[in-house]
Each structure stands twice: as C-alpha cells, then as structure tokens.
Amino acid sequence: MGPTKSEIAPTNLDELVTRVATTLMGVDSTTLRTAAEAVLRVLVEYFEVDLSFLRFHDTARRATVLVAEWPPREVVPDPDPLGVISFESADPAFAASEHLADILIIRPSDSAAYQERVKEGSGVEETSVATVPLRSGGSTTGTLGFIKYGDRGWNADETRALRTIATLIAQMQARLLAEDQLRHIAHHDELTGLPNRRALLAHLQATLTSPPPGPRALLFIDVDRLKATNDFLGHDAGDRFIIAVAERIRSAVGVGDMVARLGGDEFVVALAGLADEAQAATVAARVQRAMAEPIRLGGQSLRRTVSVGIAVAQAPTAEVGVWLRSADQAVLTAKDHGGNEVVTFTSEMRVREEVRVAVEMSLLSAIRDGTLAIHYQPVVDLRTGTATGVEALLRWYHPTLGPVSPELFVGVAEATNLAGELGRWVLDGACRQLAAWRRERPDVIGGNFTMAVNISPVQLLAVDFVDTVAEVLARHGLTGRDLVLEVTEHAVVGDADAASATLRGLRRLGVCVAIDDFGTGYSSLAQLKALPVMILKIDRGFVQDLGRTAEDLSIVRSIVGLAQSFGLDLIAEGVETELAAETLLGMGCTTAQGYLFSRPLPAEGLLNWVSAPAAPAVPSPR
C-alpha cells in the first residue's frame, strides 16, 4: 500500500521548501527523473493542483524537453508530442517560456483564446496555469509548471515559495550540467570531440564482454608524416588538419562503429558487433580512400596517407590491453614498410612483441647493473693488416631470451627514453677500456689508436652532449683525437641545424666525426659539404658482395670519388672476402672492418688479436 496524502504533504511552505531541498540533494543524471517525480508529487498535493511538470531548455536545439510530470500519463505515444517541443513551432504559452523571467500565471478570465485551445485539446472548460522559470547565469534554463482544472489563484507567499523551489531546481540543473561536462571532458578528446583512450578502453571492455561470443575487430590508424605537416604549416593548421582527418575517418566507418583519438596522429576504430579480418580490411580500405582526397586548409591543399593496423580478438576471452597493443604493433609494422599500408596482426608479431616487452622491462636494470657488454671490432689498414683502432659494439645476453639483437634493444631504448643513458654507459665504458689498454700495452695500443663509438639521434640532439663527451674524455685521461663518434645519415638530416651545432662542438674538442652507413640515401651533397665530418663509412650492404656485382661496384666507386672530392677519409664496413678487400684497395679505400679480419671481440680477446703479428689483408701480387 502506497503512502497517503497526509503522510507525504508538508504542513506549511517552509516545510515544503525543506522537503524539496532534501529530495534534490545528491541527485545525479541517473536519478533525476525519479527525484523530479517525487518533488512534483509533493507539489501537486500541497498546492492541490491537477498536474505539474518540469522541463529543461535545450539551447542547442532551441527546444524545451520534458524531464518529469506528475501524475505520469498512463499512455504515452511514441514519439511523445510533449517530449521535445521546438520553441519555433510551440503555442504561445510554451513559446513564452523560452525567455520567461518571472512567474507567468494564466487564469480562465485572462485568455479566452488560450482557454479555447485547452477546451479543444482536452475537453476541459476552464484551466489555470502557473509557469515558474528556472534561472541561471541571467538566462532561463527551464520551467516548473502547474495546471489546475478550473480557477486557481496564487498568493504572494505561494509565489515566493515557488521562486525558491525553482532556484533549488535550477541549482541542481547547473550542477548536473557541470558534472556532465566534466564526464564529457574526461572521456573525449578536446580537439576533435572524439572519445579518448579512457572511453575507448571502457568501450572495448564492454564489447568483449557482450554477447554473442566471436570475433571482434579494431583498426589502429596512424597518419603518415604528420610531423612534416606541422613543421610546414604550423601547429594551429596542424590541429585543423587533425580535425579534418577525424571527420574523414568518421565518414568512412559504419553507424555503430566507434572512432576514438588516442592523441597526436593516432586514431582507433572499433567495429560494432561481430567482425572478422575481411570486414576490418574493407573498412580500412574505405578509410584510405577517404584520405586520398586532398584536405583544404586555407590556401593549402594537403594529401596525407594513413597506415592501418588490424587486430581481431575473440570475445569473451580476449584482453583489452593485449588487443589494443596488437593493433598498435600491426600499424608500427605498416609504418616500418614505408606507410600507406594495411597490416593485420599475426602470431609472429605477437612473439616479437612479447620479446620486445621483455627487453623493455629488463633494459634499465641491465644498464645499471652492468650486465651489458661491449665488444670491439678492429678497424684495419688494408695495406698492412694492422689495426688502427676499434669500433665499440654493444652486446647483451639476456638471462631468459639469450643473445638480444642490438637493433632490438637500441630501438627499445630510443622508444622508452633510455637512449641517452645507454649511450652514456657505452661512451664511458669504451673510453675507460681504451685508457686501460694503453696503460697495459702501450706498445700495441699507441697514441694513434682510436676508439669509435656509435651515438644515437637522441644523444646528438641533447643540448649537453658536447659537455658530456668532454667530461668523459677528461675523466679517463683521453683527448678528442682518441675518439671517433659515428652518427647515421638519418640522425644528421633529421634536425640538421641542431645536429650541425653539436658536430661543430665535437670538432672543437678534436673529436673525429664519421657518417655511418653512408650511401643509404639520406644525405644530399650540399648537406654533406656543410657538415663538419671527417670520415664516411661505406654501408655493409654495398660491400659484402663487392667485386661480384656491377651495381655495388658502381655505387662504391661513386662513394670513394665523393670522399676524395671532399677530402674525407673512408672506412668500408662488412668486408668478408679477400675479393672485396682487394677491390676496395684498388679503388683507393685503404681502411676497413669486417669478418674477414675479426668478429667483434671482448676486451681481452681484442688485445690478443692486436698483439698477434699482422699480415696484409690483401696478398701482394707474386
């Protein structure tokens, strides 16, 4: 049995206002309707009216939206004609409420035309209406309304109470709006308005746990060469470009598909319902077609491709984190292939990702615990067979993975901000070893014997790198001429101005700078001429089969001629055959390293190798 009127209705206006305030405390968007109905019920019974309603304004649609009514209608049409009413097409009573500033009371004697419309619509002869505006920030944000069949006047005490109640409701409305905005900000990207990572993760979790079981697919989309766009246009235009990209992606996916932005140039599309690789590939193709059309930004017309990684998970057993990382790994593979590709995640990629994660988790401790090792490969004078120096090469034997490829853990270091610390560790260790060799065997490790160390792009662009090198050299009693620092072409041209400044600082220390892997296609002649370098290292890819292919022969001959024109020294990497060594020497390249002479060796093994009698790498003709 429900509560009776005497159990519900307050006995005076002060108690009524208190009851309303108490009911509205703690209301959120999920309990709004229930709380509003409770308030309206109390008001209907206290003021002895027939109906009460609460409506909020929707300024975006310029409409009034029904929040609650009491008593509720037994039959509500679908769509409800009272649910959303546009102010443009509303009758005068509703239209007046859009900017209503104070209570509006209409009694039977006030408006014959209004009473006639009520009679036609409901059959009621006379109706009294009181509409109380909800006011916030100087604007009308909604209305609290009362209807009495027949005549009903409102005294001053009642209207004061109604204004107070309307203020309480307006305050609750403003609080709910602020909470909704905070929720929106917390779950949406500020720039594009798309769901953000937090919203995406929640959506993916719901997707995996919702029936039916089966495949679910998502696409990880990465815009190719976005940095170049930002550098060219500036970041404001870059932001407008990202907004345009978001619209292109949204236009290419299905109605139920979710598009999220993770940040930067990364977007994710989660396909709705059951979806396999083929369906995902179809959507990926639509996204790429959408991006094929130029994007207009002011007077500029830009066309950028996208790389897409696809990952398919089986619901409900898959894990959200693994699923998203799989798609990320697939798109990274697409980027590694040059971009503008669609790659689906495979079990082989999963194995590589597991290895990469294991390496990432162990690398920092390996750097700090000294479990990494430096091996040294001799750099040989082809005419005499003697070592003129060594290159320090990093090695790591992981306790569970075994030998880890330097390409893998150096790449992980660069991706996890460990490249600087790793580089300092190698530089310090290599210089310490050169100083120790000179103390131990000055007869074979003389003053002209150099130590070559590879440096990463991160080190090259660090503002304190030159000071770091100077400090390491001083600590171990070495000079700049004892050290060769090798940088790749890619590192040098990535930020040419900053790189050049660092290289000039190194040259002032007397450090020799070498361009590693030369010939892979990044440096222009103008850039090469402007850089303070002394050595070009010919990439092993051109050297390993030298003497057997006309193409490699032509490329190496061009590099040798280029070095001679600029007055640069040459070192050939990857020499594995006497034919290659002989060919190089015949071209005028007199210094090389490779397995023909020695593999990279631990410090003790290198000292033994250097101490052994030398023989010319290229036999003299008989």
Secondary structure, DSSP 8 states (H G I E B T S, - for coil): ----HHHHS-SSHHHHHHHHHHHHTT--TTTHHHHHHHHHHHHHHHHT-SEEEEEEEETTTTEEEEEEEES--SS--SS-TTTEEETTTS-HHHHHGGG--S-EEE-TTT-HHHHHHHHHHH--S-EEEEEEEEEETTEEEEEEEEEEES-----HHHHHHHHHHHHHHHHHHHHHHHHHHHHHHHHB-TTT--B-HHHHHHHHHHHHHSSS-EEEEEEEEEETTHHHHHHHH-HHHHHHHHHHHHHHHHHHS-TT-EEEEEETTEEEEE-SSS--HHHHHHHHHHHHHHHHS-EEETTEEE---EEEEEEEEEETT--HHHHHHHHHHHHHHHHHTTSS-EEE--HHHHHHHHHHHHHHHHHHHHHHHT-EEEEEEEEEETTT--EEEEEEEEEEEETTTEEE-HHHHHHHHHHTT-HHHHHHHHHHHHHHHHHHHHHH-TTTS-TT-EEEEE--HHHHH-TTHHHHHHHHHHHTT--GGGEEEEEEHHHHHHTHHHHHHHHHHHHHTT-EEEEEEETSS---HHHHHHS---EEEE-HHHHTTTTT-HHHHHHHHHHHHHHHHHT-EEEE----SHHHHHHHHHHT--EE-STTT---B-HHHHHHHHHS----SS----
